[in-house]
Amino acid sequence: MAVLVGGRDNVVSISAAEWMKMLAYSLVWGSWIVVKNAAVRAIIPLFSNDGGHGDDTNGDDQEAGAEASDDDPVATASGKTARPALRDRPPPCLSTTGVKFHYVECGDPKGTIVLLLHGFPSCWISWHHQMPILSKHFRVIAVDLKGFGDSDKPSARKSYRVENLVNELTVFLSMLGVDNLKKCHVIGHDLGALLGWYLVHLWPNCVSKFVAISCPHPNVHWEYLPPSSFFNKNWICFSQLPYLPEMDALQSDLKIINQCYQHLSKKKQSDDLSYIDAYKYTFSRTEDWTGAINYFRNLPFYRIEPRSNNDSSNKEEGMLQVPCLLITGSKDVSVQMESFIKSTEFLKTSTVRIIDNASHFPHQEQPNVVNDLLTSYLVCVKAVQKELPQQNYGGLVGRMKDIVSSTVQYGNTLKDSVQKRNILPIRP
């Protein structure tokens, strides 16, 4: 007889007798499968050539193993059970020509997009201080770059060429609705900012403003790497080697993570230490480093060539037209202040801000200061839009509390866009 569950009259459980009957059937069928498999292993060798004692059985073993599966184990001619075939590659019907991006989103789904590009070695979580604040005004997208976090991690070095990286990001933004009319803001840190520089140079008509944190323009970045920095020119040269950089990164319980995030370990607070554990979890395998290091196996060989010639009258036309904000920490030993000053030579409209008592991660070390700076720099455009009657942004705060983790898969079709710069490879 049915028994009521939790006193509700519309959800019931089966009776104890029916439950015991189902359990008895499961034991019978389980026993039958065990006996059948044991019989197969015992009988098949009896019918094999030479009574199962032949010496030339390697080819038969391999062929039988190729047809084996977990549900139907096969005994080989030598009496050994063949191992199931390894299936480490998807069949053609499951394969795609695009790249899967994992991203975390919060804010108004109809608001202006702010794309956050993390640095090295990191993932989307590095923006945890900025996302709640920026989501009050924008639709915030914190993405795991290709090769990082939960995004796809192809191991081929050529997959991380600048043209591939930028094309994939532009298709990703197109799927989110970004175009010449509905522009977005881009904020990048470290490696993410370096990629952002190429993005805004190649896709300027779809970016309203660009913020580069702790990363100067790529035309001066590599020439001004301080020798005292951990990721100096020696490390860049070392990263060109296969396998060894990945092996080195995994040494001593991922010591490289502790070196990069000293500002978190010095505080010794539980929240900060948990983020270090999160980074170590994200980079705990060899394949977690291969894609990330592949950026440094490609990007140092590219520069941005202005369209203008030597004529001084056309010099301004060759500059990047997108307004740029450059942020650096006063104690950053990974970049030189001179490189940020040199970067302004490539920009028509630029602002440089120095964050006191901050090193290479000002958005984490001084989050309140950086958040105020980002808000004041980006929201001014938003204020003008609010005055228009057709724009309705009321009640956004109540709809910006949830954070959703998502993935997006797309093909490799990219619509034509106006190209303001040419990316030229610098051959070693």
C-alpha positions as semicolon CSV with decimal commas, in nm:
position;residue;x (nm);y (nm);z (nm)
1;M;0,000;0,000;0,000
2;A;0,132;0,345;-0,088
3;V;0,277;0,564;0,186
4;L;0,239;0,941;0,184
5;V;0,562;1,143;0,163
6;G;0,587;1,440;0,397
7;G;0,213;1,447;0,454
8;R;0,140;1,553;0,094
9;D;-0,140;1,371;-0,085
10;N;0,002;1,417;-0,437
11;V;0,349;1,262;-0,386
12;V;0,364;0,902;-0,266
13;S;0,629;0,630;-0,233
14;I;0,597;0,264;-0,318
15;S;0,525;0,012;-0,045
16;A;0,796;-0,176;0,143
17;A;0,699;-0,502;-0,030
18;E;0,743;-0,348;-0,376
19;W;1,073;-0,197;-0,270
20;M;1,202;-0,536;-0,152
21;K;1,081;-0,699;-0,476
22;M;1,281;-0,450;-0,685
23;L;1,589;-0,509;-0,469
24;A;1,557;-0,887;-0,512
25;Y;1,536;-0,850;-0,891
26;S;1,847;-0,632;-0,894
27;L;2,043;-0,895;-0,698
28;V;1,931;-1,171;-0,936
29;W;2,029;-0,979;-1,248
30;G;2,359;-0,871;-1,095
31;S;2,445;-1,230;-1,009
32;W;2,354;-1,344;-1,360
33;I;2,588;-1,087;-1,521
34;V;2,877;-1,194;-1,295
35;V;2,822;-1,565;-1,374
36;K;2,789;-1,499;-1,749
37;N;3,112;-1,300;-1,769
38;A;3,299;-1,565;-1,570
39;A;3,169;-1,835;-1,803
40;V;3,279;-1,641;-2,111
41;R;3,631;-1,604;-1,975
42;A;3,648;-1,977;-1,893
43;I;3,496;-2,121;-2,213
44;I;3,648;-1,910;-2,493
45;P;4,011;-2,028;-2,438
46;L;3,891;-2,392;-2,476
47;F;3,778;-2,326;-2,833
48;S;4,080;-2,120;-2,936
49;N;4,357;-2,256;-3,159
50;D;4,612;-2,485;-2,988
51;G;4,402;-2,493;-2,675
52;G;4,492;-2,140;-2,586
53;H;4,869;-2,214;-2,580
54;G;4,966;-2,068;-2,912
55;D;5,256;-1,824;-2,918
56;D;5,143;-1,609;-3,209
57;T;4,856;-1,432;-3,036
58;N;4,964;-1,071;-3,017
59;G;4,784;-0,969;-3,330
60;D;4,465;-1,146;-3,219
61;D;4,485;-0,983;-2,878
62;Q;4,514;-0,637;-3,028
63;E;4,228;-0,696;-3,271
64;A;4,001;-0,826;-2,999
65;G;4,092;-0,538;-2,775
66;A;4,002;-0,290;-3,045
67;E;3,646;-0,423;-3,051
68;A;3,603;-0,452;-2,675
69;S;3,379;-0,228;-2,470
70;D;3,296;-0,181;-2,103
71;D;2,958;-0,349;-2,146
72;D;3,086;-0,655;-2,334
73;P;3,433;-0,769;-2,221
74;V;3,608;-0,995;-2,469
75;A;3,853;-1,274;-2,387
76;T;4,149;-1,303;-2,622
77;A;4,294;-1,620;-2,764
78;S;4,554;-1,630;-2,486
79;G;4,279;-1,632;-2,226
80;K;4,333;-1,272;-2,118
81;T;4,046;-1,028;-2,111
82;A;4,095;-0,749;-2,364
83;R;4,101;-0,396;-2,236
84;P;3,830;-0,158;-2,359
85;A;3,935;0,061;-2,648
86;L;4,045;0,409;-2,547
87;R;3,826;0,683;-2,688
88;D;4,003;1,007;-2,620
89;R;3,882;1,189;-2,933
90;P;3,521;1,278;-3,012
91;P;3,363;1,144;-3,332
92;P;3,304;1,389;-3,619
93;C;2,941;1,450;-3,521
94;L;3,056;1,590;-3,184
95;S;3,347;1,792;-3,320
96;T;3,322;2,163;-3,397
97;T;3,549;2,415;-3,566
98;G;3,507;2,676;-3,296
99;V;3,637;2,732;-2,944
100;K;3,440;2,696;-2,626
101;F;3,467;2,996;-2,394
102;H;3,368;2,971;-2,031
103;Y;3,258;3,298;-1,877
104;V;3,087;3,436;-1,570
105;E;2,821;3,701;-1,617
106;C;2,637;3,944;-1,393
107;G;2,443;4,266;-1,438
108;D;2,163;4,376;-1,667
109;P;2,141;4,137;-1,965
110;K;2,038;4,432;-2,185
111;G;2,307;4,670;-2,060
112;T;2,632;4,775;-2,224
113;I;2,883;4,491;-2,211
114;V;3,207;4,521;-2,016
115;L;3,445;4,244;-2,117
116;L;3,702;4,150;-1,851
117;L;4,022;3,978;-1,969
118;H;4,236;3,825;-1,694
119;G;4,614;3,795;-1,681
120;F;4,871;3,519;-1,635
121;P;4,848;3,288;-1,447
122;S;4,484;3,348;-1,365
123;C;4,121;3,301;-1,468
124;W;3,789;3,487;-1,442
125;I;3,799;3,484;-1,062
126;S;4,070;3,750;-1,058
127;W;3,792;4,008;-1,118
128;H;3,586;3,913;-0,810
129;H;3,632;4,263;-0,662
130;Q;3,521;4,443;-0,979
131;M;3,223;4,238;-1,094
132;P;2,973;4,336;-0,819
133;I;3,053;4,706;-0,860
134;L;3,055;4,723;-1,239
135;S;2,740;4,511;-1,260
136;K;2,543;4,800;-1,110
137;H;2,594;4,986;-1,437
138;F;2,682;4,730;-1,703
139;R;2,647;4,375;-1,822
140;V;2,976;4,230;-1,699
141;I;3,137;3,935;-1,879
142;A;3,445;3,783;-1,709
143;V;3,579;3,525;-1,952
144;D;3,835;3,250;-1,919
145;L;4,074;3,312;-2,206
146;K;4,141;3,023;-2,440
147;G;4,390;2,794;-2,272
148;F;4,281;2,899;-1,922
149;G;4,029;2,779;-1,666
150;D;3,727;2,598;-1,807
151;S;3,765;2,725;-2,164
152;D;3,907;2,505;-2,437
153;K;4,280;2,435;-2,410
154;P;4,424;2,331;-2,746
155;S;4,787;2,231;-2,709
156;A;4,906;2,337;-3,054
157;R;5,126;2,644;-3,044
158;K;4,979;2,787;-3,366
159;S;4,634;2,798;-3,204
160;Y;4,752;3,097;-3,000
161;R;4,865;3,321;-3,281
162;V;4,734;3,675;-3,252
163;E;4,502;3,648;-3,552
164;N;4,338;3,336;-3,409
165;L;4,295;3,479;-3,060
166;V;4,146;3,806;-3,181
167;N;3,914;3,643;-3,434
168;E;3,777;3,410;-3,168
169;L;3,714;3,693;-2,924
170;T;3,541;3,904;-3,188
171;V;3,310;3,616;-3,280
172;F;3,239;3,569;-2,910
173;L;3,147;3,936;-2,876
174;S;2,935;3,919;-3,192
175;M;2,733;3,637;-3,039
176;L;2,676;3,856;-2,734
177;G;2,532;4,127;-2,959
178;V;2,831;4,361;-2,990
179;D;2,858;4,545;-3,320
180;N;2,923;4,891;-3,464
181;L;2,603;5,025;-3,308
182;K;2,610;4,843;-2,976
183;K;2,967;4,885;-2,859
184;C;3,134;4,740;-2,553
185;H;3,404;4,835;-2,304
186;V;3,713;4,617;-2,264
187;I;3,917;4,591;-1,944
188;G;4,229;4,378;-1,940
189;H;4,501;4,298;-1,691
190;D;4,853;4,179;-1,770
191;L;4,829;3,919;-2,049
192;G;4,457;3,995;-2,092
193;A;4,538;4,362;-2,146
194;L;4,806;4,267;-2,398
195;L;4,546;4,071;-2,593
196;G;4,305;4,361;-2,545
197;W;4,549;4,596;-2,719
198;Y;4,536;4,382;-3,033
199;L;4,158;4,353;-3,003
200;V;4,093;4,727;-2,993
201;H;4,342;4,794;-3,272
202;L;4,178;4,541;-3,502
203;W;3,816;4,600;-3,394
204;P;3,805;4,968;-3,291
205;N;3,458;5,040;-3,424
206;C;3,300;4,806;-3,170
207;V;3,486;4,920;-2,856
208;S;3,386;5,237;-2,673
209;K;3,669;5,247;-2,418
210;F;3,967;5,034;-2,330
211;V;4,135;4,997;-1,991
212;A;4,479;4,836;-1,968
213;I;4,595;4,741;-1,619
214;S;4,964;4,667;-1,560
215;C;5,034;4,628;-1,931
216;P;5,172;4,892;-2,171
217;H;5,127;4,897;-2,547
218;P;5,265;4,582;-2,720
219;N;5,503;4,792;-2,932
220;V;5,695;4,889;-2,616
221;H;5,600;4,615;-2,371
222;W;5,866;4,360;-2,462
223;E;6,149;4,612;-2,487
224;Y;6,088;4,748;-2,136
225;L;6,068;4,427;-1,933
226;P;6,259;4,490;-1,608
227;P;6,543;4,241;-1,545
228;S;6,425;4,209;-1,184
229;S;6,083;4,083;-1,292
230;F;6,015;3,711;-1,262
231;F;5,870;3,711;-1,615
232;N;6,165;3,892;-1,769
233;K;6,328;3,839;-2,108
234;N;6,511;3,532;-1,980
235;W;6,180;3,371;-1,886
236;I;6,030;3,468;-2,222
237;C;6,318;3,290;-2,396
238;F;6,283;2,990;-2,166
239;S;5,911;2,966;-2,244
240;Q;5,990;2,905;-2,611
241;L;6,110;2,555;-2,524
242;P;5,857;2,269;-2,532
243;Y;5,753;2,083;-2,215
244;L;6,022;2,223;-1,982
245;P;5,834;2,542;-1,883
246;E;5,524;2,336;-1,799
247;M;5,731;2,096;-1,590
248;D;5,900;2,384;-1,410
249;A;5,568;2,552;-1,330
250;L;5,443;2,238;-1,153
251;Q;5,747;2,215;-0,927
252;S;5,738;2,268;-0,548
253;D;5,359;2,261;-0,516
254;L;5,312;2,529;-0,783
255;K;5,558;2,771;-0,629
256;I;5,507;3,000;-0,927
257;I;5,155;3,075;-0,801
258;N;5,291;3,183;-0,464
259;Q;5,544;3,407;-0,638
260;C;5,280;3,574;-0,853
261;Y;5,026;3,626;-0,573
262;Q;5,249;3,741;-0,290
263;H;5,001;4,016;-0,210
264;L;4,747;3,748;-0,117
265;S;4,980;3,525;0,084
266;K;5,117;3,819;0,286
267;K;4,774;3,905;0,423
268;K;4,727;3,549;0,550
269;Q;4,351;3,593;0,556
270;S;4,133;3,290;0,492
271;D;3,957;3,450;0,194
272;D;4,283;3,548;0,026
273;L;4,443;3,210;0,091
274;S;4,139;3,038;-0,057
275;Y;4,195;3,231;-0,381
276;I;4,552;3,101;-0,392
277;D;4,411;2,750;-0,359
278;A;4,169;2,832;-0,641
279;Y;4,456;2,936;-0,870
280;K;4,653;2,623;-0,780
281;Y;4,350;2,410;-0,854
282;T;4,309;2,583;-1,191
283;F;4,674;2,517;-1,285
284;S;4,723;2,177;-1,125
285;R;4,783;1,981;-1,449
286;T;5,035;2,002;-1,730
287;E;4,767;2,088;-1,986
288;D;4,659;2,380;-1,767
289;W;4,997;2,542;-1,835
290;T;5,053;2,451;-2,200
291;G;4,782;2,678;-2,340
292;A;4,871;2,962;-2,104
293;I;5,242;2,951;-2,187
294;N;5,162;2,928;-2,558
295;Y;5,064;3,296;-2,540
296;F;5,426;3,378;-2,462
297;R;5,538;3,147;-2,742
298;N;5,357;3,374;-2,990
299;L;5,282;3,727;-2,869
300;P;5,644;3,850;-2,831
301;F;5,686;3,811;-3,208
302;Y;5,405;4,053;-3,303
303;R;5,383;4,431;-3,318
304;I;5,120;4,680;-3,435
305;E;5,197;4,886;-3,744
306;P;5,017;5,222;-3,778
307;R;4,845;5,294;-4,106
308;S;4,991;5,645;-4,133
309;N;5,318;5,722;-4,309
310;N;5,595;5,955;-4,198
311;D;5,392;6,260;-4,292
312;S;5,331;6,453;-3,968
313;S;4,991;6,568;-4,090
314;N;4,868;6,206;-4,092
315;K;5,028;6,105;-3,764
316;E;4,708;6,150;-3,562
317;E;4,513;5,940;-3,812
318;G;4,746;5,647;-3,748
319;M;4,685;5,657;-3,373
320;L;4,433;5,437;-3,195
321;Q;4,106;5,632;-3,185
322;V;3,953;5,437;-2,895
323;P;3,991;5,627;-2,562
324;C;4,229;5,438;-2,334
325;L;4,291;5,436;-1,960
326;L;4,625;5,298;-1,846
327;I;4,650;5,186;-1,482
328;T;4,967;5,077;-1,307
329;G;5,078;5,022;-0,949
330;S;5,341;5,245;-0,794
331;K;5,534;4,938;-0,672
332;D;5,502;4,723;-0,983
333;V;5,840;4,565;-1,061
334;S;5,706;4,375;-1,362
335;V;5,673;4,680;-1,586
336;Q;5,851;5,012;-1,617
337;M;5,675;5,346;-1,585
338;E;5,853;5,466;-1,898
339;S;5,669;5,202;-2,102
340;F;5,332;5,354;-2,008
341;I;5,450;5,700;-2,109
342;K;5,575;5,559;-2,438
343;S;5,239;5,389;-2,490
344;T;5,059;5,724;-2,513
345;E;5,244;5,795;-2,837
346;F;5,020;5,538;-3,008
347;L;4,695;5,673;-2,863
348;K;4,487;5,971;-2,965
349;T;4,307;5,995;-2,629
350;S;4,472;5,845;-2,321
351;T;4,484;5,877;-1,945
352;V;4,748;5,730;-1,714
353;R;4,671;5,661;-1,348
354;I;4,916;5,537;-1,085
355;I;4,774;5,342;-0,789
356;D;4,969;5,399;-0,468
357;N;5,074;5,102;-0,254
358;A;5,000;4,855;-0,531
359;S;5,224;4,628;-0,735
360;H;5,126;4,419;-1,039
361;F;4,768;4,350;-0,922
362;P;4,625;4,693;-0,834
363;H;4,267;4,575;-0,893
364;Q;4,318;4,319;-0,615
365;E;4,552;4,512;-0,385
366;Q;4,355;4,840;-0,395
367;P;4,014;4,728;-0,521
368;N;3,817;5,026;-0,389
369;V;4,047;5,277;-0,555
370;V;4,047;5,090;-0,885
371;N;3,670;5,036;-0,876
372;D;3,607;5,407;-0,824
373;L;3,845;5,486;-1,108
374;L;3,679;5,238;-1,344
375;T;3,331;5,356;-1,256
376;S;3,411;5,724;-1,305
377;Y;3,583;5,649;-1,635
378;L;3,316;5,424;-1,786
379;V;2,985;5,536;-1,641
380;C;3,002;5,891;-1,778
381;V;2,881;5,763;-2,117
382;K;2,604;5,574;-1,944
383;A;2,473;5,888;-1,774
384;V;2,404;6,051;-2,110
385;Q;2,212;5,747;-2,228
386;K;1,986;5,753;-1,923
387;E;1,856;6,096;-2,021
388;L;1,713;5,954;-2,344
389;P;1,345;5,855;-2,307
390;Q;1,383;5,533;-2,504
391;Q;1,650;5,404;-2,264
392;N;1,505;5,254;-1,946
393;Y;1,756;5,137;-1,685
394;G;1,536;5,158;-1,378
395;G;1,551;4,879;-1,124
396;L;1,885;4,746;-1,246
397;V;2,031;4,698;-0,901
398;G;1,767;4,445;-0,809
399;R;1,840;4,243;-1,123
400;M;2,219;4,247;-1,089
401;K;2,263;4,027;-0,784
402;D;2,291;3,686;-0,947
403;I;2,612;3,561;-1,104
404;V;2,576;3,291;-1,365
405;S;2,850;3,066;-1,497
406;S;2,807;2,995;-1,867
407;T;2,977;2,848;-2,170
408;V;2,935;2,941;-2,533
409;Q;3,025;2,738;-2,841
410;Y;3,046;2,890;-3,186
411;G;3,183;2,832;-3,531
412;N;3,470;3,011;-3,695
413;T;3,270;3,240;-3,926
414;L;3,361;3,604;-3,873
415;K;3,199;3,896;-4,047
416;D;3,422;4,160;-4,198
417;S;3,523;4,452;-3,979
418;V;3,712;4,774;-4,036
419;Q;4,079;4,719;-3,964
420;K;4,267;5,019;-3,831
421;R;4,601;4,843;-3,780
422;N;4,798;4,561;-3,930
423;I;4,944;4,300;-3,697
424;L;5,289;4,213;-3,824
425;P;5,483;3,911;-3,700
426;I;5,836;3,985;-3,583
427;R;6,049;3,693;-3,690
428;P;6,311;3,580;-3,437
